[in-house]
Amino acid sequence: MHKVLVTGATGNIGAQIVADLQAQGIPMRAFTRNSLAAAHKLGPGVDIHQGDFADSASIARALEGISHVLLSSSNHPLQAEHEFAVIDAAAGAGVERIVKLSTVSAEVGSRCAFFDAHGRAEQHLREARTRSVILQSSFYMSNLFAVAETVRTMGKIFAPVAGARLSMIDPRDV
């Protein structure tokens, strides 16, 4: 049986994936910075590992006994480096497959820092010596809550997409 490490386990997507894995009886471990908050959000019975992307030892401990990794991290100035650390540690630990959550706008050198970070992490993952899947979404429907007031008052969503239309996906569909 596979055992999955879910990074970003308390985020919109990570928490949904944790719940789905639990419902299917698939062994998993949640990687989080705050184990108390994670226990509260994720509920009983979840194997929670407190760690930090900037702490390679905590990543290595979280990967013990893991066969698959779901790599999700929040937008952060060091996002690419954080994801590099997980990719490198997982490849070194012999993880069978890494699934990286990304964006359709991922591009190395993008003027948008987060699109660049995803692009660099995707490139790093492709160069790693492990099987991988890259899931590129456009816009999570759950993000609408963050812009609800702007949509209500202005009737628009403002995003760095140069006037393009957005394809939305519900986090439960990931």
N, C-alpha and C positions, 0 to 999 in steps of 0.2 A: 504494500500500500504506500502511496506517495504521502509525503508530509510537506506541507506548503508553508513557507515563511511569507507573511503578508507585511510589507513595510507600508507606512502611512496607514496603519490599521484603524485609526480613529477618524480618518478623513471621510468625505462623502462616498468615495468609491471603496476605499479599504474596509470601512465598517460594513458595507453591503456585502462585500466579498467574504469577509469573516462570517457573517450570518449565513450566507449561502453555503459555504464550506461546512459549517457546523450542521446545517439542516441536511446536508447530503452525507454526513458522517465521515467526511474527509479530514484526517488529522492535520492540524495546522497550528502555527504559532504566530502571535501578533507581536510585531516589533514597534515599540513606542517609546517616546521620551518620558512619559508620565504613566506609570503602571496603575496608580490609583484612579486617575481619570479614565484610563482605558478600561479598567475593571468595571467602573460605573457605566460607561457607555456601551461596552460590548457584552456585559452580563456574565453570569456564572459559567464556569466550565471552559473558559478560553485560556489556553496556555499563553500567558503574556510574558514577554521578555522586554525589560526596560533597557534601553540603549540609546545610542546617538550615532547618526551618520558620520560624525567627526571623530568617533572613537572606534578605531579598527578592531580593538579587542572585543568590544561589545558586539560588533557585527559578527566576528568569528564565533563567539559563544552562541549567538542567535542561530547561526547556520548549522550547529551540531545536529546531526540526524535529519537534515533537511534535504529533500530531493528536488524541490521546485521553489522558485521565488517569484512573487508578484512584486514588482518594483514600482512603487508609487511614492512620490515625495512632493511636498508643498513647494510652491514657487518661493525661491530664496536666492539671494545673491551667490551662494555656493552650491546651488542645486546640482549642477553638472558634476562638480567634484564629489558631492555626497553620493550621487548615483554611481560614479566611477568606483568609489570605495566598495559599494555593495557588489557591483559587477565583478570587480577583481577578486574580492573575497569569495564570492559564490563560485567563480571559475576555479579558483585555487582549492576550494573545498570539494570539487567534483559534483556540484549541483548539475542535475540533468537538463534543466530548462529554466530560463529566466523569461518572464513575461513583463514587459515594460509598458506602463501607461504613458502615452505621449500625446502629441497633437498633430493634426494635419498640417499645421504651419511650422513644424520643426524644420529648422534650417541653420546649419553652421554659418555663422557670420550675420545672422538676421539682426536688424536694428532693434528688434524687440528682445530684450535680454532673456526672457523665458523661452521664446522660440529658439534662440541660439542655444540655450542650455539643453533643451530637449534634443536639438540637432546634434550637439556634441556628445550627449549621452547615447543617442542612437548609434552614432558612428563608433563610439567606444565599445558598445555592445556587439556590433557587427564584427569588430576586430577581436573580440574575446573568444576563447576556445570553449564555448559552450553553446548548446542549441538555444535559440531564442525566438520570441514572438514580440513584435512591436504593435501595440494597439494605438491607433491614432484617431482620437475623437476630434470633433470640431468645437462643440460647446455642450457642457453638461446642463441639463434642464434645471438641476438643483441650484445652479449659479443664478438663476432668475430671482431667487429670494434676495440676493445681495443687491440687485439692481431694480427691485420692484418699485421703489419710490420714483426712480428716474423714468421707468416705463410708464407709471401712472401719470406723472406730470408732463412728460415730454413725448411719450409715445415711441421712444427709441431706446435701443441698446447701443451703448458706445463701447467699441472694442477695436483693437488695432488690426482691422481686417480690410481696410481701404474700400469700404462700401460694399464688400461681398456679402452675400446672403449666408446665414448660418444654418447649418444642419445640427439639430439638437438631438441628444441622446439622454435617456434616463439612466442614472447610475446603476439601476437594477439590471439594465441590459448589457452591461460590461461583462 
